[in-house]
Amino acid sequence: MIPKENEKDLAEVPDNVKDGLDIIPISLVDEALNVALIRSFDDRVNEDEVLSDTPLAPGNAVQEDLIAH
C-alpha cells in the first residue's frame, strides 16, 4: 500500500522493482484496513453486542462484586 498522492511517483520506479508487487494506492485508513484485514472493515462486529452476552471470566469481577480487605 502506498499513499494515493504518491501514485504518480510509480513511473519513476523501475519495472523490475515493481514486478511481483501488488501496489495498492490508498487515500483513507478504511481502505488500508479493507486490504490488510481478512474481513472487510465494514463487516466488523459491534463490540457492545458481543460483550453484553459474554460472561466475565473468573478473576474479572465487576466493581460492585469486589470486597475490600
C-alpha positions as CSV (number, residue, x, y, z in Angstrom):
1,M,0.0,0.0,0.0
2,I,1.2,3.5,-0.8
3,P,-0.4,6.9,-0.3
4,K,-2.6,7.8,-3.2
5,E,-0.7,11.0,-3.6
6,N,2.5,9.0,-4.3
7,E,0.9,7.0,-7.2
8,K,2.3,9.5,-9.7
9,D,5.8,8.6,-8.5
10,L,5.5,4.9,-9.5
11,A,6.5,5.9,-13.0
12,E,10.0,6.6,-11.7
13,V,10.3,3.1,-10.1
14,P,11.9,0.6,-12.5
15,D,9.6,-2.2,-13.6
16,N,12.0,-4.9,-12.2
17,V,11.4,-3.4,-8.8
18,K,7.6,-3.3,-9.2
19,D,7.5,-6.9,-10.7
20,G,5.8,-9.2,-8.3
21,L,4.4,-6.4,-6.1
22,D,0.7,-5.7,-5.7
23,I,0.9,-1.9,-5.3
24,I,-2.3,-0.5,-3.9
25,P,-2.7,3.3,-3.7
26,I,-4.9,4.3,-0.8
27,S,-6.2,7.6,0.5
28,L,-8.1,6.6,3.6
29,V,-7.3,4.4,6.6
30,D,-10.5,2.4,6.0
31,E,-9.1,1.4,2.5
32,A,-5.9,0.2,4.1
33,L,-7.9,-1.9,6.7
34,N,-10.1,-3.4,4.0
35,V,-6.9,-4.5,2.1
36,A,-5.0,-5.6,5.2
37,L,-7.7,-7.4,7.2
38,I,-9.2,-10.8,6.3
39,R,-12.8,-9.5,6.9
40,S,-13.9,-6.2,5.5
41,F,-13.6,-3.3,7.9
42,D,-17.3,-2.5,7.1
43,D,-18.3,-6.0,8.3
44,R,-16.8,-5.5,11.7
45,V,-18.6,-6.9,14.7
46,N,-20.4,-4.5,17.1
47,E,-18.3,-4.9,20.3
48,D,-21.2,-3.9,22.6
49,E,-23.3,-6.7,21.2
50,V,-20.6,-9.3,21.8
51,L,-19.5,-8.1,25.2
52,S,-23.1,-7.8,26.6
53,D,-23.6,-11.6,26.1
54,T,-20.2,-12.7,27.2
55,P,-19.8,-13.8,30.9
56,L,-16.9,-12.5,32.8
57,A,-14.0,-14.9,33.3
58,P,-13.1,-15.8,36.9
59,G,-10.9,-13.0,38.3
60,N,-12.6,-10.3,36.3
61,A,-15.3,-9.4,38.8
62,V,-17.4,-6.3,38.3
63,Q,-16.5,-3.5,40.7
64,E,-19.6,-3.9,42.9
65,D,-18.8,-7.6,43.4
66,L,-15.4,-6.8,45.0
67,I,-14.9,-6.9,48.8
68,A,-12.4,-4.6,50.4
69,H,-9.9,-6.2,52.8
